[in-house]
Amino acid sequence: MRISYDPDADVMYLYLNDGRDPEVDHSVELGMESEGLTADFDHAGHVVGLEVQFASRRFGAAGPDQALVEILSGRFPTSDRPAA
């Protein structure tokens, strides 16, 4: 797994494969569009990446390290959670 973060766009991307750029067949918005969560799928239907918009609001100053901890623990923050 690899995490990238673009501070200008405030977007985090989680690569759920071996860290290479995934071959995305299609994407699905998770929840409402305003939540800013998108799952990318390969041609076989496997999730290969997650795009997280508004990342600083979700994870605060802890950034990608805290994101990984929360995602792996199953406590992915919602968009209305205040920044740390």
The 8 nearest C-alpha neighbors of each residue, nearest first, counted from 0:
[[1, 15, 18, 14, 16, 17, 2, 13],
 [0, 2, 18, 14, 13, 3, 15, 17],
 [3, 1, 13, 12, 14, 63, 4, 0],
 [4, 2, 12, 11, 13, 1, 5, 63],
 [3, 5, 11, 10, 6, 12, 2, 9],
 [4, 6, 10, 7, 8, 9, 11, 3],
 [5, 7, 9, 8, 4, 10, 55, 11],
 [8, 6, 5, 9, 10, 4, 53, 11],
 [7, 9, 10, 6, 5, 52, 53, 4],
 [10, 8, 6, 53, 7, 5, 54, 52],
 [11, 9, 52, 8, 5, 51, 54, 4],
 [10, 12, 4, 51, 3, 50, 54, 5],
 [13, 11, 50, 3, 2, 49, 51, 14],
 [14, 12, 2, 49, 48, 1, 15, 50],
 [13, 15, 48, 1, 0, 18, 16, 2],
 [16, 14, 47, 0, 48, 13, 17, 18],
 [15, 17, 18, 14, 0, 47, 19, 21],
 [16, 18, 0, 19, 15, 14, 1, 20],
 [19, 17, 1, 0, 16, 14, 20, 15],
 [20, 18, 17, 21, 16, 14, 1, 0],
 [19, 21, 18, 22, 14, 16, 23, 17],
 [22, 20, 23, 19, 47, 48, 14, 16],
 [21, 23, 41, 24, 20, 47, 42, 40],
 [22, 24, 41, 40, 25, 21, 39, 42],
 [23, 25, 41, 42, 40, 22, 26, 39],
 [26, 24, 40, 23, 39, 41, 27, 42],
 [27, 25, 39, 38, 40, 37, 28, 24],
 [28, 26, 38, 37, 29, 39, 25, 40],
 [29, 27, 37, 36, 30, 38, 32, 26],
 [30, 28, 36, 37, 27, 31, 38, 32],
 [31, 29, 28, 32, 34, 36, 33, 35],
 [30, 32, 33, 34, 29, 28, 35, 36],
 [33, 31, 34, 35, 28, 30, 29, 36],
 [32, 34, 35, 31, 30, 78, 36, 52],
 [35, 33, 32, 31, 78, 36, 30, 77],
 [34, 36, 52, 33, 32, 51, 37, 53],
 [37, 35, 51, 29, 34, 50, 28, 52],
 [36, 38, 28, 50, 27, 29, 49, 26],
 [37, 39, 49, 27, 26, 48, 28, 50],
 [40, 38, 26, 48, 47, 46, 23, 25],
 [41, 39, 46, 45, 44, 25, 47, 23],
 [40, 42, 24, 23, 44, 43, 45, 22],
 [41, 43, 24, 44, 40, 23, 45, 25],
 [44, 42, 41, 45, 40, 24, 46, 23],
 [43, 45, 41, 40, 42, 46, 24, 25],
 [46, 44, 40, 41, 43, 47, 42, 39],
 [45, 47, 40, 39, 48, 44, 38, 41],
 [48, 46, 15, 40, 39, 16, 45, 21],
 [49, 47, 14, 39, 15, 13, 46, 38],
 [48, 50, 38, 13, 12, 37, 39, 51],
 [49, 51, 12, 37, 36, 11, 52, 38],
 [52, 50, 36, 11, 10, 54, 35, 12],
 [51, 53, 10, 35, 54, 9, 36, 50],
 [52, 54, 9, 56, 55, 10, 57, 51],
 [55, 53, 57, 52, 56, 9, 10, 51],
 [54, 56, 59, 58, 57, 53, 9, 62],
 [57, 55, 82, 54, 53, 59, 58, 81],
 [58, 56, 54, 55, 76, 82, 59, 78],
 [57, 59, 55, 62, 56, 54, 61, 82],
 [60, 58, 82, 83, 55, 61, 56, 62],
 [59, 61, 62, 83, 58, 55, 82, 65],
 [62, 60, 65, 59, 58, 64, 63, 83],
 [63, 61, 60, 58, 64, 65, 59, 66],
 [62, 64, 66, 65, 67, 61, 2, 4],
 [65, 63, 67, 66, 62, 61, 68, 2],
 [64, 66, 68, 61, 67, 63, 62, 69],
 [67, 65, 63, 69, 64, 68, 70, 58],
 [66, 68, 70, 64, 65, 69, 71, 63],
 [69, 67, 65, 71, 66, 70, 72, 64],
 [70, 68, 74, 72, 66, 75, 67, 71],
 [69, 71, 75, 73, 67, 72, 68, 74],
 [70, 72, 68, 73, 69, 67, 74, 75],
 [71, 73, 69, 70, 74, 68, 75, 67],
 [74, 72, 70, 71, 75, 69, 68, 76],
 [75, 73, 69, 72, 70, 76, 71, 68],
 [74, 76, 70, 69, 73, 77, 66, 72],
 [77, 75, 57, 74, 80, 78, 69, 58],
 [78, 76, 79, 80, 75, 57, 34, 74],
 [77, 79, 80, 34, 57, 76, 56, 35],
 [80, 78, 77, 81, 57, 76, 56, 34],
 [79, 81, 78, 77, 57, 76, 82, 56],
 [82, 80, 79, 56, 83, 57, 59, 78],
 [81, 83, 59, 56, 57, 58, 80, 55],
 [82, 59, 60, 81, 58, 61, 56, 57]]
